[in-house]
Amino acid sequence: MDQVKTGRFIKACRKEKNLTQREVAEKLNISEKTVSKWETGNGLPEVGLMLPLCETLGISVNELLSGERLDEKKYFEKAEQNIMSLIEEKAEAKKKIIIAVIIVVTTLLAGLALILVAELLEMQTWLRIVLGVIGAVIIVIGIGLACVLERDAGVYECKHCGERFVPTMIAYLFAPHTPTTRRLKCPKCGKKSCCKKRLSK
């Protein structure tokens, strides 16, 4: 899905209907800033807002996802492409999560092995310290890389308003979490909740 193309299409359809960004926002019960974000290609409407947005603009969801008006023949072609695009997006997110797990396990094993070697074998003190530091650095770098990959794999969904968003790295790192949820502040409604991890945007 081309966010920039979709954003231009939303803007064009809004203007065809003689609506301002504020009017669209009011109809969908969202902020004007969110509509602006879509139109500039910096985000896409979450799933729960797609149908109401399409009704407001007089277009189909397929046209919204394609970023253009579709005749009957093109409609079915684009429907298949959009479905495949969503499947690929989920597969890519799963791949990132698997790579993140592999990185964590590998770097933990490598780092701990170096630390154990430094502790258990006879060697000079300076070498013991160097091996210990290298082991710790490997673990920290591995966990950092895994966090970046996992954060970028999909989005988090607000429990209160359904907004889907990618948290800042600071919010992501310091949020209490389980394997499938993370306690985050929603950028739309401002409420903190256990947001669920979703693999598709």
C-alpha positions in Angstrom: 0.0 0.0 0.0 1.4 3.4 -1.0 0.6 5.8 1.9 1.5 8.9 -0.1 -0.8 7.9 -3.0 -3.6 7.0 -0.6 -3.1 10.3 1.2 -3.4 12.3 -2.0 -6.5 10.3 -2.9 -8.2 11.1 0.4 -7.4 14.8 0.0 -8.8 14.8 -3.6 -12.0 13.0 -2.5 -12.5 15.3 0.4 -12.1 18.4 -1.9 -14.6 16.8 -4.4 -17.1 16.6 -1.5 -16.3 20.3 -0.5 -15.3 19.2 3.0 -12.6 20.6 5.2 -10.2 18.5 7.2 -12.1 19.6 10.3 -15.5 18.6 8.9 -14.1 15.1 8.0 -12.5 14.9 11.5 -15.8 15.8 13.2 -17.8 13.2 11.2 -15.3 10.5 12.3 -14.9 11.8 15.8 -11.1 12.2 15.4 -8.7 15.1 15.5 -8.1 17.3 12.5 -4.4 16.5 12.9 -5.1 12.8 12.2 -6.8 13.7 8.8 -3.8 15.9 8.0 -1.5 13.0 8.8 -3.4 10.7 6.4 -3.4 13.3 3.6 0.4 13.9 3.8 1.1 10.2 3.6 2.4 9.9 7.2 -0.2 7.3 8.2 -3.2 5.3 7.2 -6.7 5.2 8.8 -7.0 2.3 11.2 -9.3 -0.5 10.2 -12.2 0.7 12.4 -12.2 4.1 10.6 -12.0 2.9 7.0 -15.7 2.2 6.4 -16.9 5.5 8.0 -14.2 7.4 6.1 -15.2 5.8 2.8 -18.9 6.5 3.4 -18.0 10.2 4.1 -15.9 10.5 0.9 -18.2 8.4 -1.3 -15.6 5.7 -2.1 -15.1 2.0 -1.5 -12.6 0.5 0.9 -10.9 -1.1 -2.1 -10.5 2.4 -3.8 -9.2 3.8 -0.5 -6.5 1.0 -0.2 -5.6 1.4 -3.9 -5.4 5.2 -3.7 -7.5 5.7 -6.9 -11.0 5.4 -8.4 -11.6 1.9 -9.9 -13.7 0.7 -12.8 -15.3 -2.8 -12.5 -12.4 -4.6 -14.1 -9.7 -2.8 -12.1 -11.8 -3.2 -8.9 -11.3 -7.0 -8.7 -7.7 -6.8 -9.8 -7.0 -4.3 -7.0 -9.0 -6.3 -4.4 -6.6 -9.2 -5.0 -3.5 -7.0 -4.8 -4.8 -5.4 -1.6 -5.4 -8.7 0.1 -2.0 -10.0 -1.0 -0.4 -6.7 0.4 -2.0 -7.3 3.8 -0.9 -10.9 3.9 2.7 -9.8 3.0 2.6 -7.1 5.6 1.7 -9.7 8.3 4.3 -12.2 7.1 6.9 -9.4 7.2 6.0 -8.5 10.7 6.1 -12.2 11.8 9.6 -12.5 10.2 10.8 -9.4 12.1 9.6 -11.0 15.4 11.3 -14.3 14.6 14.6 -12.5 13.8 14.3 -10.5 17.0 13.9 -13.7 19.0 16.9 -15.3 17.2 19.0 -12.2 17.9 18.2 -12.2 21.6 18.9 -15.9 22.1 22.1 -15.8 20.0 23.5 -12.7 21.7 22.6 -13.9 25.2 24.3 -17.2 24.6 27.4 -15.5 23.1 27.6 -12.9 25.8 27.0 -15.3 28.7 29.6 -17.7 27.2 32.2 -14.9 27.2 31.3 -13.9 30.8 31.5 -17.6 32.0 34.9 -18.1 30.2 36.2 -14.9 32.0 35.0 -16.2 35.4 35.9 -19.9 35.1 39.3 -20.0 33.3 42.6 -18.9 34.7 43.7 -15.7 33.1 45.1 -12.2 33.9 42.7 -9.8 35.5 42.8 -7.3 32.7 41.8 -10.1 30.2 39.0 -11.2 32.5 37.6 -7.7 32.6 37.9 -7.2 28.8 36.0 -10.5 28.2 33.3 -9.6 30.7 32.8 -6.2 29.2 32.7 -7.6 25.6 30.1 -10.2 26.8 27.9 -7.5 28.4 28.2 -5.2 25.3 27.1 -8.1 23.0 24.1 -8.8 25.2 23.0 -5.1 25.3 23.5 -4.6 21.6 21.5 -7.8 20.8 18.6 -6.8 23.1 18.6 -3.3 21.6 18.5 -4.7 18.0 15.7 -7.1 19.0 13.7 -4.2 20.6 14.0 -2.1 17.4 12.8 -5.0 15.2 9.9 -6.0 17.5 8.7 -2.4 17.9 8.6 -2.0 14.1 6.8 -5.3 13.5 3.2 -4.2 13.3 1.5 -1.7 15.7 -0.2 -1.4 19.1 -4.0 -1.0 19.4 -5.5 1.3 22.0 -8.0 -0.6 24.2 -10.2 2.6 24.6 -10.5 4.1 21.1 -9.0 1.5 18.8 -6.3 3.8 17.4 -3.3 1.8 16.0 0.1 3.4 16.5 3.8 2.7 16.7 5.1 4.0 20.1 8.2 6.0 20.5 11.3 3.9 21.4 11.4 5.4 24.9 7.8 4.6 25.6 8.3 1.1 24.1 11.4 0.4 26.3 9.9 1.5 29.6 6.4 0.2 29.2 5.4 -2.7 31.4 4.4 -5.6 29.1 3.5 -9.2 28.5 4.4 -11.0 25.2 1.2 -9.7 23.5 0.5 -6.4 25.2 2.3 -3.2 26.4 1.0 -0.5 28.7 1.2 2.6 26.5 -0.4 6.1 26.2 -2.5 6.4 23.1 -1.6 9.4 20.9 -5.2 9.9 19.9 -7.3 9.7 23.2 -4.4 10.2 25.6 -5.4 7.3 27.8 -3.0 4.7 29.1 -4.0 1.0 28.7 -2.6 -2.4 27.9 -2.4 -2.0 24.1 -2.5 -5.2 22.1 0.2 -6.0 19.5 -1.3 -6.2 16.0 0.8 -7.4 13.0 -1.1 -5.4 10.4 -1.4 -1.6 10.3 
